[in-house]
Amino acid sequence: MNTKQAVAARILDLCNQRDLAINTLANLSGVSPSTVYSILGEKSQNPGIVSLKKICDGLDISLREFFDCDLFDHLEQEIK
């Protein structure tokens, strides 16, 4: 799993835990639904930290809490 895939999986997991639709998350976060969908899909290979911070704010968690997950412990090396 690469970093982008881990970020997408984490967002989906947090939405599932909170029973939130993606559009609802976007509204709570103050970002457009297309931004969230591009982070979750293949369109955005490098989600911006400001967008991730807004998503965390919408989920009422800190960036530290977002990345404090096993998904980020054993990521593939991104330098190729």
Phi, psi and omega in degrees: 000136176264176185298316181300316179295322179294319178298313179299315180297322180293317178299313180297319179297315180294322176296317179297318179300325183261003182054048180252135171282157180300318178298323177294316177302316179301314179297317179294330185270343182076024174241160181286150175304325180296327176296314180296315180296326179289326175293321181285331183263200183272349186296314182259111178270349182218080181298134181289148181294328179293318177296319178296321178297318178297319178297317177299319177300318178296329178273356181061044175226164177271165174300322178301316178295322180301313184274354178276074186208146180302334180304330185265002184282326187227057181280155175296150174291133184272342179279123182232000000 
